[in-house]
Amino acid sequence: MMRESVIYQEILAEGEQRERALILRQLTRRVGELPQEVLPRIETLSLEQLENLGEALLDFQAMPTAVNYADLETWFSTLDVGVKIT
C-alpha cells in the first residue's frame, strides 16, 4: 500500500512539472523572454495558481515587448506576491 502511494505521488509531481513547463513555454511565446526574477516565482506557484496563470495568459498581449510584462505583473499582483518585473 505504501509503495502505491509513493508511485502515485511521483506521478502527480511529474504531471505538475510538465504543466509548469508547458505554461512557461506558452508564457514565453506570448510575452517574450521572461526576466530572471520571474522564474523562481512561477516555480513556487501552486497547481491552482499555475492553472489560473495558464488561462490568464490567453488575454496577455501577443507581441513580445517590455510593455507586455505589465500583463504578467498585473496577474502577479492579484496574488499579492510583490513581484516587480522590469
C-alpha angles and dihedrals in degrees: 000000000000092000091054090052092052092049091048091051091049091052091049092048092049091050092050092049091051091049090050091051091049093050090049091051092048092046092049091049091049101046104014131245110354121233112253093242090063098056098069090049092053089049090059097050116117118242091257092050090047091053090048090052090050090056095042094052089066086071095047119108112275101217114083106238135129089257090065091065085073088074091055092044090051090050092050090049089062086062091049091228099137098231110160115196117205 
